[in-house]
């Protein structure tokens, strides 16, 4: 059975392979990026099918999306917390997306029960919205 850290690392490694990544999730898993709500964007996905659809859309949103410089700060059998970077391109705008994520994984029975991630919303707005940071005003 995989620990939370093993699940986190496997998720990060397979971010561009939704068919493999979704196998890490429990049937009733939840994926949250709560600060996206501040930009009026969807922020919570519940269940494997919904999470799978989110993951398979990632390549449509970003080019060259790959997690790197992974630092795990908390490692227990049931929970892991880490920071990880990405330097991607937003496909719709062609802008750089240099982002640092902070993520918490809760594991249950060797599967991901919850992923909760935080990220810099200014970088999201700057990269994704046609009017960049002006969208925040």
Long-range contacts (C-beta under 8 A, 24 or more apart in sequence): 1-109, 1-110, 2-107, 2-110, 2-111, 3-75, 3-76, 3-77, 3-78, 3-80, 3-107, 4-75, 4-76, 4-77, 4-78, 4-79, 4-80, 4-105, 4-106, 4-107, 5-72, 5-75, 5-80, 5-105, 7-80, 7-105, 7-107, 7-110, 7-111, 7-112, 8-72, 8-80, 8-82, 8-103, 8-105, 9-70, 9-72, 11-105, 11-112, 11-115, 12-67, 12-70, 12-84, 13-67, 15-55, 15-58, 15-65, 15-66, 15-67, 16-58, 16-59, 16-65, 16-66, 18-52, 18-55, 18-56, 18-58, 21-55, 22-48, 22-51, 22-52, 22-55, 24-111, 24-112, 25-51, 25-111, 25-112, 26-108, 26-109, 26-111, 26-112, 26-113, 28-113, 29-111, 29-112, 29-113, 29-114, 29-115, 30-113, 30-114, 30-115, 31-114, 31-115, 32-114, 32-115, 32-116, 32-117, 33-117, 33-118, 33-119, 34-116, 34-118, 35-118, 35-119, 35-121, 36-121, 36-124, 38-121, 39-121, 39-124, 39-125, 39-129, 39-135, 39-136, 41-124, 60-91, 61-90, 61-91, 61-92, 62-86, 62-88, 62-89, 62-90, 62-91, 62-97, 63-88, 63-89, 63-90, 63-91, 64-88, 64-89, 67-101, 77-107, 78-106, 78-107, 78-108, 79-104, 79-105, 79-106, 79-107, 80-104, 80-105, 80-107, 81-105, 90-127, 90-128, 92-128, 93-127, 93-128, 93-129, 93-130, 95-126, 95-127, 95-128, 95-132, 96-127, 97-123, 97-127, 97-128, 98-123, 99-123, 99-124
